[in-house]
């Protein structure tokens, strides 16, 4: 049987990959909007820098394996708290865009809600 930790991490990997793809789409959209004269070069450059920072922060977070290590018997709430705490520290230490915390936390909350409804109590 797959541990709660492994389920959480696997789902988080999928959610982060999806968020990464969405941010990449935002970058392409900025270029398209500039080409269509919907935004100025200055606006595109500023927004592009923010989105690139978010992408770098995501990649950094994934590289560190979400800052969580498997522990026998860790509850879902403990795993959630540990990941969110690590994310907050990492983003602050590395000067990543603070909004990235909210973007990732929404995904974490979604995973927790899913696992609470789909994981039988042992």
PAMI-324408 format. One record per residue: residue number from 1; residue in three letters; x, y, z of N, C-alpha, C, O in turn. Coordinates in nm, 3 decimals. Each point is the difference from the previous one (the first is absolute). Layout:
N
+-----+------+---------+---------+---------+---------+---------+---------+---------+---------+---------+---------+---------+---------+
!  nr ! rest !   neast !  nnorth !     nup !  caeast ! canorth !    caup !   ceast !  cnorth !     cup !   oeast !  onorth !     oup !
+-----+------+---------+---------+---------+---------+---------+---------+---------+---------+---------+---------+---------+---------+
! NUM !  ALA !       X !       Y !       Z !       X !       Y !       Z !       X !       Y !       Z !       X !       Y !       Z !
...
+-----+------+---------+---------+---------+---------+---------+---------+---------+---------+---------+---------+---------+---------+
This chain:
122
+-----+------+---------+---------+---------+---------+---------+---------+---------+---------+---------+---------+---------+---------+
!  nr ! rest !   neast !  nnorth !     nup !  caeast ! canorth !    caup !   ceast !  cnorth !     cup !   oeast !  onorth !     oup !
+-----+------+---------+---------+---------+---------+---------+---------+---------+---------+---------+---------+---------+---------+
!   1 !  UNK !   0.084 !  -0.119 !   0.000 !  -0.084 !   0.119 !   0.000 !   0.088 !   0.125 !   0.000 !   0.102 !   0.005 !   0.069 !
!   2 !  UNK !  -0.141 !   0.094 !  -0.145 !   0.077 !   0.124 !  -0.011 !  -0.025 !   0.085 !   0.124 !  -0.114 !   0.016 !   0.043 !
!   3 !  UNK !   0.220 !   0.036 !   0.012 !  -0.013 !   0.082 !   0.121 !  -0.066 !   0.134 !  -0.032 !  -0.001 !   0.046 !  -0.114 !
!   4 !  UNK !  -0.053 !   0.013 !   0.218 !  -0.063 !   0.131 !  -0.013 !   0.102 !   0.102 !  -0.051 !  -0.032 !   0.086 !  -0.083 !
!   5 !  UNK !   0.153 !  -0.095 !   0.132 !   0.108 !   0.090 !  -0.044 !   0.021 !  -0.011 !  -0.150 !   0.007 !   0.101 !  -0.070 !
!   6 !  UNK !   0.004 !  -0.224 !   0.019 !   0.024 !  -0.021 !  -0.143 !  -0.118 !   0.050 !  -0.084 !   0.019 !   0.058 !  -0.107 !
!   7 !  UNK !  -0.140 !  -0.080 !   0.155 !  -0.117 !   0.050 !  -0.072 !   0.005 !   0.153 !  -0.007 !  -0.020 !   0.059 !  -0.106 !
!   8 !  UNK !   0.048 !   0.003 !   0.220 !   0.006 !   0.146 !   0.005 !   0.106 !   0.053 !  -0.095 !  -0.026 !   0.092 !  -0.078 !
!   9 !  UNK !   0.146 !  -0.148 !   0.084 !   0.110 !   0.048 !  -0.083 !  -0.030 !  -0.021 !  -0.148 !   0.028 !   0.088 !  -0.082 !
!  10 !  UNK !  -0.083 !  -0.200 !   0.048 !  -0.031 !  -0.027 !  -0.142 !  -0.104 !   0.100 !  -0.052 !   0.013 !   0.053 !  -0.110 !
!  11 !  UNK !  -0.117 !  -0.030 !   0.189 !  -0.102 !   0.097 !  -0.040 !   0.058 !   0.141 !  -0.007 !  -0.034 !   0.077 !  -0.090 !
!  12 !  UNK !   0.121 !  -0.044 !   0.183 !   0.063 !   0.132 !  -0.003 !   0.087 !   0.016 !  -0.123 !   0.003 !   0.107 !  -0.061 !
!  13 !  UNK !   0.068 !  -0.212 !   0.023 !   0.081 !   0.006 !  -0.123 !  -0.088 !   0.030 !  -0.121 !   0.036 !   0.082 !  -0.085 !
!  14 !  UNK !  -0.151 !  -0.148 !   0.078 !  -0.092 !   0.023 !  -0.112 !  -0.055 !   0.142 !   0.001 !  -0.009 !   0.065 !  -0.104 !
!  15 !  UNK !  -0.028 !  -0.017 !   0.222 !  -0.053 !   0.135 !   0.012 !   0.105 !   0.106 !  -0.035 !  -0.031 !   0.099 !  -0.066 !
!  16 !  UNK !   0.154 !  -0.121 !   0.109 !   0.108 !   0.095 !  -0.030 !   0.029 !  -0.001 !  -0.150 !   0.025 !   0.105 !  -0.059 !
!  17 !  UNK !  -0.027 !  -0.222 !  -0.001 !   0.020 !  -0.009 !  -0.145 !  -0.110 !   0.077 !  -0.074 !   0.028 !   0.070 !  -0.098 !
!  18 !  UNK !  -0.150 !  -0.084 !   0.143 !  -0.112 !   0.071 !  -0.061 !   0.016 !   0.151 !   0.018 !  -0.022 !   0.076 !  -0.094 !
!  19 !  UNK !   0.060 !  -0.033 !   0.212 !   0.021 !   0.142 !   0.026 !   0.115 !   0.054 !  -0.086 !  -0.008 !   0.110 !  -0.053 !
!  20 !  UNK !   0.112 !  -0.188 !   0.039 !   0.114 !   0.038 !  -0.085 !  -0.048 !   0.022 !  -0.144 !   0.036 !   0.099 !  -0.064 !
!  21 !  UNK !  -0.116 !  -0.192 !   0.015 !  -0.053 !   0.012 !  -0.137 !  -0.086 !   0.126 !  -0.014 !   0.008 !   0.069 !  -0.102 !
!  22 !  UNK !  -0.089 !  -0.039 !   0.202 !  -0.084 !   0.119 !  -0.004 !   0.084 !   0.128 !  -0.004 !  -0.033 !   0.095 !  -0.071 !
!  23 !  UNK !   0.141 !  -0.093 !   0.147 !   0.088 !   0.116 !  -0.001 !   0.071 !   0.015 !  -0.135 !   0.020 !   0.112 !  -0.047 !
!  24 !  UNK !   0.018 !  -0.223 !  -0.014 !   0.060 !   0.004 !  -0.133 !  -0.100 !   0.057 !  -0.102 !   0.039 !   0.077 !  -0.089 !
!  25 !  UNK !  -0.165 !  -0.114 !   0.102 !  -0.104 !   0.054 !  -0.088 !  -0.012 !   0.151 !   0.021 !  -0.019 !   0.075 !  -0.095 !
!  26 !  UNK !   0.030 !  -0.031 !   0.220 !  -0.006 !   0.144 !   0.028 !   0.112 !   0.074 !  -0.071 !  -0.021 !   0.110 !  -0.052 !
!  27 !  UNK !   0.140 !  -0.168 !   0.049 !   0.112 !   0.064 !  -0.069 !  -0.029 !   0.014 !  -0.149 !   0.024 !   0.105 !  -0.060 !
!  28 !  UNK !  -0.076 !  -0.212 !   0.000 !  -0.033 !   0.006 !  -0.143 !  -0.111 !   0.101 !  -0.026 !   0.001 !   0.070 !  -0.101 !
!  29 !  UNK !  -0.097 !  -0.063 !   0.192 !  -0.110 !   0.095 !  -0.015 !   0.051 !   0.144 !   0.006 !  -0.048 !   0.086 !  -0.075 !
!  30 !  UNK !   0.143 !  -0.060 !   0.162 !   0.059 !   0.134 !   0.006 !   0.063 !   0.038 !  -0.134 !  -0.017 !   0.112 !  -0.048 !
!  31 !  UNK !   0.088 !  -0.206 !  -0.013 !   0.062 !   0.025 !  -0.130 !  -0.106 !   0.025 !  -0.107 !   0.016 !   0.089 !  -0.084 !
!  32 !  UNK !  -0.123 !  -0.167 !   0.087 !  -0.107 !   0.017 !  -0.097 !  -0.068 !   0.135 !   0.017 !  -0.031 !   0.068 !  -0.098 !
!  33 !  UNK !   0.007 !  -0.030 !   0.222 !  -0.067 !   0.128 !   0.027 !   0.088 !   0.117 !  -0.044 !  -0.051 !   0.102 !  -0.047 !
!  34 !  UNK !   0.182 !  -0.116 !   0.063 !   0.090 !   0.105 !  -0.048 !  -0.006 !   0.008 !  -0.153 !  -0.008 !   0.108 !  -0.057 !
!  35 !  UNK !   0.014 !  -0.224 !  -0.006 !  -0.005 !  -0.003 !  -0.147 !  -0.130 !   0.059 !  -0.054 !  -0.001 !   0.059 !  -0.108 !
!  36 !  UNK !  -0.107 !  -0.075 !   0.183 !  -0.131 !   0.054 !  -0.042 !  -0.022 !   0.143 !   0.049 !  -0.109 !   0.055 !  -0.015 !
!  37 !  UNK !   0.213 !   0.004 !   0.071 !  -0.005 !   0.139 !   0.049 !  -0.105 !   0.021 !   0.110 !  -0.059 !   0.107 !   0.012 !
!  38 !  UNK !   0.037 !  -0.212 !   0.068 !  -0.094 !   0.009 !   0.111 !   0.069 !   0.050 !   0.127 !  -0.064 !   0.056 !   0.089 !
!  39 !  UNK !   0.196 !  -0.076 !  -0.082 !   0.079 !   0.048 !   0.113 !   0.129 !   0.061 !  -0.054 !   0.039 !  -0.024 !  -0.115 !
!  40 !  UNK !   0.027 !   0.100 !   0.198 !   0.126 !   0.062 !  -0.041 !   0.116 !  -0.094 !   0.033 !  -0.015 !  -0.096 !   0.075 !
!  41 !  UNK !   0.129 !   0.126 !  -0.133 !   0.121 !  -0.078 !   0.028 !   0.033 !   0.007 !   0.149 !   0.042 !  -0.099 !   0.059 !
!  42 !  UNK !  -0.060 !   0.214 !   0.000 !   0.029 !   0.017 !   0.143 !  -0.087 !  -0.093 !   0.085 !   0.050 !  -0.066 !   0.090 !
!  43 !  UNK !  -0.180 !   0.060 !  -0.118 !  -0.092 !  -0.087 !   0.074 !   0.037 !  -0.146 !  -0.021 !   0.001 !  -0.078 !   0.095 !
!  44 !  UNK !   0.030 !   0.041 !  -0.220 !   0.038 !  -0.138 !  -0.027 !   0.127 !  -0.036 !   0.076 !   0.007 !  -0.107 !   0.060 !
!  45 !  UNK !   0.092 !   0.196 !  -0.061 !   0.127 !  -0.027 !   0.066 !  -0.019 !  -0.015 !   0.152 !   0.055 !  -0.092 !   0.061 !
!  46 !  UNK !  -0.133 !   0.180 !  -0.002 !  -0.024 !  -0.006 !   0.145 !  -0.075 !  -0.128 !   0.038 !   0.039 !  -0.070 !   0.094 !
!  47 !  UNK !  -0.145 !   0.040 !  -0.168 !  -0.078 !  -0.121 !   0.030 !   0.081 !  -0.127 !  -0.029 !  -0.010 !  -0.100 !   0.071 !
!  48 !  UNK !   0.088 !   0.105 !  -0.176 !   0.085 !  -0.114 !  -0.036 !   0.098 !  -0.029 !   0.114 !   0.022 !  -0.117 !   0.034 !
!  49 !  UNK !   0.036 !   0.220 !   0.024 !   0.095 !  -0.018 !   0.110 !  -0.067 !  -0.065 !   0.121 !   0.059 !  -0.087 !   0.065 !
!  50 !  UNK !  -0.180 !   0.127 !  -0.037 !  -0.073 !  -0.058 !   0.114 !  -0.029 !  -0.148 !  -0.025 !   0.023 !  -0.084 !   0.087 !
!  51 !  UNK !  -0.073 !   0.053 !  -0.205 !  -0.034 !  -0.139 !  -0.032 !   0.126 !  -0.086 !  -0.004 !  -0.002 !  -0.114 !   0.047 !
!  52 !  UNK !   0.110 !   0.165 !  -0.102 !   0.127 !  -0.077 !  -0.002 !   0.047 !  -0.027 !   0.143 !   0.049 !  -0.109 !   0.029 !
!  53 !  UNK !  -0.064 !   0.206 !   0.060 !   0.037 !  -0.019 !   0.139 !  -0.086 !  -0.110 !   0.063 !   0.050 !  -0.082 !   0.077 !
!  54 !  UNK !  -0.178 !   0.080 !  -0.110 !  -0.088 !  -0.105 !   0.051 !   0.044 !  -0.137 !  -0.052 !   0.002 !  -0.098 !   0.075 !
!  55 !  UNK !   0.033 !   0.091 !  -0.202 !   0.047 !  -0.126 !  -0.057 !   0.129 !  -0.047 !   0.067 !   0.014 !  -0.118 !   0.032 !
!  56 !  UNK !   0.078 !   0.210 !  -0.010 !   0.125 !  -0.036 !   0.068 !  -0.027 !  -0.049 !   0.142 !   0.061 !  -0.096 !   0.046 !
!  57 !  UNK !  -0.153 !   0.162 !   0.023 !  -0.037 !  -0.043 !   0.135 !  -0.061 !  -0.139 !   0.002 !   0.031 !  -0.080 !   0.088 !
!  58 !  UNK !  -0.117 !   0.052 !  -0.185 !  -0.059 !  -0.134 !  -0.010 !   0.107 !  -0.105 !  -0.024 !   0.002 !  -0.104 !   0.065 !
!  59 !  UNK !   0.087 !   0.133 !  -0.159 !   0.106 !  -0.095 !  -0.032 !   0.090 !  -0.025 !   0.120 !   0.043 !  -0.113 !   0.024 !
!  60 !  UNK !  -0.014 !   0.217 !   0.051 !   0.081 !  -0.013 !   0.121 !  -0.072 !  -0.086 !   0.104 !   0.061 !  -0.086 !   0.062 !
!  61 !  UNK !  -0.189 !   0.110 !  -0.044 !  -0.081 !  -0.076 !   0.095 !  -0.003 !  -0.148 !  -0.036 !   0.010 !  -0.086 !   0.088 !
!  62 !  UNK !  -0.024 !   0.055 !  -0.216 !  -0.001 !  -0.139 !  -0.046 !   0.137 !  -0.065 !   0.020 !   0.009 !  -0.115 !   0.044 !
!  63 !  UNK !   0.096 !   0.189 !  -0.076 !   0.136 !  -0.054 !   0.015 !   0.030 !  -0.042 !   0.144 !   0.077 !  -0.093 !   0.022 !
!  64 !  UNK !  -0.137 !   0.159 !   0.073 !   0.025 !  -0.031 !   0.141 !  -0.096 !  -0.105 !   0.052 !  -0.006 !  -0.027 !   0.120 !
!  65 !  UNK !  -0.070 !  -0.033 !  -0.211 !  -0.098 !  -0.103 !   0.034 !  -0.101 !   0.049 !   0.103 !  -0.041 !  -0.074 !   0.089 !
!  66 !  UNK !   0.003 !   0.201 !  -0.102 !  -0.104 !   0.064 !   0.079 !   0.037 !   0.016 !   0.147 !  -0.085 !   0.035 !   0.082 !
!  67 !  UNK !   0.210 !  -0.060 !  -0.049 !   0.046 !   0.022 !   0.136 !  -0.059 !  -0.093 !   0.103 !   0.005 !   0.029 !   0.120 !
!  68 !  UNK !  -0.059 !  -0.139 !  -0.163 !  -0.063 !  -0.093 !   0.093 !   0.064 !  -0.137 !  -0.014 !   0.033 !  -0.044 !  -0.111 !
!  69 !  UNK !  -0.016 !  -0.022 !   0.223 !   0.053 !  -0.136 !  -0.002 !  -0.104 !  -0.094 !   0.057 !  -0.080 !   0.037 !   0.087 !
!  70 !  UNK !   0.082 !  -0.157 !  -0.136 !  -0.099 !  -0.098 !   0.045 !   0.025 !  -0.040 !   0.145 !   0.113 !  -0.029 !   0.040 !
!  71 !  UNK !  -0.221 !   0.029 !   0.036 !   0.005 !  -0.046 !   0.139 !  -0.115 !  -0.098 !   0.020 !  -0.113 !   0.026 !  -0.041 !
!  72 !  UNK !   0.141 !  -0.136 !   0.103 !  -0.105 !  -0.096 !   0.028 !  -0.108 !   0.063 !   0.088 !   0.031 !   0.063 !   0.101 !
!  73 !  UNK !  -0.153 !  -0.080 !  -0.140 !  -0.112 !   0.046 !   0.081 !  -0.029 !   0.148 !  -0.005 !  -0.084 !   0.048 !   0.076 !
!  74 !  UNK !   0.150 !   0.028 !  -0.163 !  -0.027 !   0.144 !  -0.009 !  -0.142 !   0.019 !  -0.053 !  -0.040 !  -0.064 !  -0.097 !
!  75 !  UNK !  -0.034 !   0.152 !   0.162 !  -0.136 !   0.027 !  -0.043 !   0.002 !   0.092 !  -0.120 !   0.100 !   0.065 !  -0.031 !
!  76 !  UNK !  -0.212 !  -0.059 !  -0.037 !  -0.015 !   0.088 !  -0.115 !   0.023 !   0.145 !   0.042 !   0.064 !   0.077 !  -0.071 !
!  77 !  UNK !  -0.117 !  -0.041 !   0.186 !   0.016 !   0.137 !   0.050 !   0.146 !   0.032 !   0.030 !   0.046 !   0.112 !  -0.025 !
!  78 !  UNK !   0.027 !  -0.209 !   0.076 !   0.143 !   0.021 !   0.027 !   0.078 !   0.019 !  -0.130 !   0.086 !   0.088 !  -0.009 !
!  79 !  UNK !  -0.117 !  -0.169 !  -0.090 !   0.068 !   0.011 !  -0.130 !  -0.033 !   0.136 !  -0.062 !   0.089 !   0.070 !  -0.050 !
!  80 !  UNK !  -0.216 !  -0.032 !   0.054 !  -0.043 !   0.129 !  -0.056 !   0.072 !   0.115 !   0.070 !   0.053 !   0.089 !  -0.066 !
!  81 !  UNK !  -0.051 !  -0.092 !   0.197 !   0.064 !   0.107 !   0.078 !   0.150 !   0.009 !  -0.031 !   0.054 !   0.110 !  -0.014 !
!  82 !  UNK !   0.011 !  -0.225 !   0.005 !   0.143 !  -0.004 !  -0.029 !   0.031 !   0.056 !  -0.138 !   0.094 !   0.078 !  -0.016 !
!  83 !  UNK !  -0.172 !  -0.116 !  -0.084 !   0.023 !   0.047 !  -0.137 !  -0.025 !   0.150 !  -0.011 !   0.080 !   0.072 !  -0.060 !
!  84 !  UNK !  -0.190 !  -0.026 !   0.117 !  -0.031 !   0.144 !  -0.006 !   0.104 !   0.083 !   0.074 !   0.040 !   0.107 !  -0.047 !
!  85 !  UNK !   0.005 !  -0.156 !   0.161 !   0.101 !   0.072 !   0.076 !   0.131 !   0.007 !  -0.079 !   0.063 !   0.105 !  -0.007 !
!  86 !  UNK !  -0.024 !  -0.217 !  -0.051 !   0.122 !  -0.003 !  -0.081 !  -0.012 !   0.094 !  -0.120 !   0.092 !   0.075 !  -0.030 !
!  87 !  UNK !  -0.207 !  -0.078 !  -0.038 !  -0.023 !   0.085 !  -0.116 !   0.015 !   0.147 !   0.038 !   0.066 !   0.076 !  -0.070 !
!  88 !  UNK !  -0.127 !  -0.037 !   0.179 !   0.007 !   0.138 !   0.046 !   0.144 !   0.044 !   0.026 !   0.044 !   0.107 !  -0.042 !
!  89 !  UNK !   0.030 !  -0.192 !   0.114 !   0.141 !   0.031 !   0.030 !   0.083 !   0.008 !  -0.127 !   0.080 !   0.092 !  -0.018 !
!  90 !  UNK !  -0.098 !  -0.188 !  -0.070 !   0.080 !  -0.008 !  -0.123 !  -0.024 !   0.121 !  -0.089 !   0.094 !   0.059 !  -0.053 !
!  91 !  UNK !  -0.220 !  -0.022 !   0.036 !  -0.031 !   0.115 !  -0.085 !   0.059 !   0.128 !   0.058 !   0.050 !   0.085 !  -0.073 !
!  92 !  UNK !  -0.057 !  -0.073 !   0.205 !   0.054 !   0.119 !   0.065 !   0.152 !   0.005 !  -0.009 !   0.057 !   0.103 !  -0.033 !
!  93 !  UNK !   0.007 !  -0.216 !   0.061 !   0.147 !  -0.007 !  -0.004 !   0.055 !   0.031 !  -0.139 !   0.105 !   0.062 !  -0.014 !
!  94 !  UNK !  -0.176 !  -0.107 !  -0.087 !   0.048 !   0.013 !  -0.138 !  -0.057 !   0.121 !  -0.074 !   0.029 !   0.019 !  -0.119 !
!  95 !  UNK !  -0.107 !   0.061 !   0.186 !  -0.060 !   0.120 !  -0.059 !  -0.088 !  -0.028 !  -0.121 !   0.003 !   0.073 !  -0.099 !
!  96 !  UNK !  -0.080 !  -0.180 !   0.107 !  -0.097 !  -0.027 !  -0.106 !  -0.125 !   0.082 !   0.026 !  -0.022 !   0.049 !   0.111 !
!  97 !  UNK !  -0.060 !  -0.033 !  -0.213 !  -0.122 !   0.079 !   0.008 !  -0.091 !  -0.058 !   0.109 !  -0.031 !  -0.119 !  -0.004 !
!  98 !  UNK !  -0.013 !   0.202 !   0.100 !  -0.086 !  -0.050 !   0.109 !  -0.131 !  -0.063 !  -0.049 !  -0.053 !  -0.090 !   0.065 !
!  99 !  UNK !   0.001 !   0.137 !  -0.178 !  -0.126 !  -0.055 !  -0.051 !   0.011 !  -0.148 !  -0.031 !  -0.101 !  -0.071 !  -0.003 !
! 100 !  UNK !   0.222 !   0.023 !  -0.021 !   0.019 !  -0.141 !  -0.029 !  -0.045 !  -0.087 !   0.117 !  -0.048 !  -0.111 !  -0.021 !
! 101 !  UNK !   0.063 !   0.161 !   0.142 !  -0.044 !  -0.075 !   0.118 !  -0.149 !  -0.031 !  -0.011 !  -0.042 !  -0.113 !   0.022 !
! 102 !  UNK !  -0.037 !   0.213 !  -0.056 !  -0.145 !  -0.020 !  -0.011 !  -0.035 !  -0.094 !  -0.114 !  -0.090 !  -0.084 !   0.013 !
! 103 !  UNK !   0.160 !   0.097 !  -0.125 !  -0.027 !  -0.088 !  -0.114 !   0.023 !  -0.146 !   0.036 !  -0.081 !  -0.087 !  -0.034 !
! 104 !  UNK !   0.192 !   0.060 !   0.103 !   0.032 !  -0.138 !   0.037 !  -0.090 !  -0.047 !   0.114 !  -0.044 !  -0.116 !   0.000 !
! 105 !  UNK !   0.016 !   0.203 !   0.095 !  -0.085 !  -0.041 !   0.114 !  -0.140 !  -0.038 !  -0.045 !  -0.060 !  -0.091 !   0.057 !
! 106 !  UNK !   0.009 !   0.158 !  -0.158 !  -0.132 !  -0.039 !  -0.052 !   0.004 !  -0.143 !  -0.053 !  -0.094 !  -0.077 !   0.018 !
! 107 !  UNK !   0.204 !   0.044 !  -0.082 !   0.015 !  -0.137 !  -0.052 !   0.014 !  -0.100 !   0.115 !  -0.056 !  -0.109 !  -0.005 !
! 108 !  UNK !   0.130 !   0.148 !   0.107 !   0.016 !  -0.088 !   0.117 !  -0.136 !  -0.021 !   0.068 !  -0.034 !  -0.112 !   0.036 !
! 109 !  UNK !  -0.042 !   0.219 !  -0.019 !  -0.133 !  -0.011 !   0.062 !  -0.090 !  -0.094 !  -0.079 !  -0.076 !  -0.077 !   0.057 !
! 110 !  UNK !   0.087 !   0.085 !  -0.188 !  -0.079 !  -0.088 !  -0.088 !   0.039 !  -0.147 !   0.022 !  -0.086 !  -0.087 !   0.006 !
! 111 !  UNK !   0.215 !   0.062 !   0.006 !   0.049 !  -0.137 !   0.024 !  -0.048 !  -0.051 !   0.134 !  -0.048 !  -0.113 !   0.012 !
! 112 !  UNK !   0.060 !   0.197 !   0.090 !  -0.043 !  -0.040 !   0.135 !  -0.148 !  -0.033 !   0.001 !  -0.041 !  -0.102 !   0.056 !
! 113 !  UNK !  -0.040 !   0.186 !  -0.118 !  -0.144 !  -0.026 !  -0.006 !  -0.029 !  -0.132 !  -0.071 !  -0.084 !  -0.078 !   0.044 !
! 114 !  UNK !   0.154 !   0.054 !  -0.153 !  -0.019 !  -0.124 !  -0.074 !   0.040 !  -0.121 !   0.085 !  -0.074 !  -0.098 !   0.008 !
! 115 !  UNK !   0.189 !   0.105 !   0.054 !   0.048 !  -0.114 !   0.079 !  -0.088 !  -0.025 !   0.123 !  -0.016 !  -0.115 !   0.042 !
! 116 !  UNK !  -0.040 !   0.219 !   0.014 !  -0.091 !  -0.017 !   0.115 !  -0.125 !  -0.075 !  -0.040 !  -0.055 !  -0.077 !   0.079 !
! 117 !  UNK !   0.009 !   0.098 !  -0.201 !  -0.123 !  -0.068 !  -0.043 !   0.027 !  -0.136 !  -0.061 !  -0.091 !  -0.083 !  -0.009 !
! 118 !  UNK !   0.214 !   0.058 !  -0.033 !   0.027 !  -0.126 !  -0.070 !   0.084 !  -0.099 !   0.079 !   0.015 !  -0.115 !  -0.040 !
! 119 !  UNK !   0.040 !   0.159 !   0.154 !   0.087 !  -0.087 !   0.078 !  -0.076 !  -0.054 !   0.120 !  -0.043 !   0.078 !   0.086 !
! 120 !  UNK !   0.025 !  -0.209 !  -0.079 !  -0.069 !  -0.056 !   0.117 !   0.081 !   0.018 !   0.127 !   0.123 !  -0.001 !  -0.003 !
! 121 !  UNK !  -0.192 !   0.018 !   0.111 !   0.066 !   0.014 !   0.130 !   0.054 !  -0.135 !   0.042 !  -0.072 !  -0.100 !  -0.005 !
! 122 !  UNK !   0.198 !   0.096 !   0.046 !   0.063 !  -0.128 !   0.036 !  -0.044 !  -0.045 !   0.138 !   0.043 !  -0.105 !   0.047 !
+-----+------+---------+---------+---------+---------+---------+---------+---------+---------+---------+---------+---------+---------+
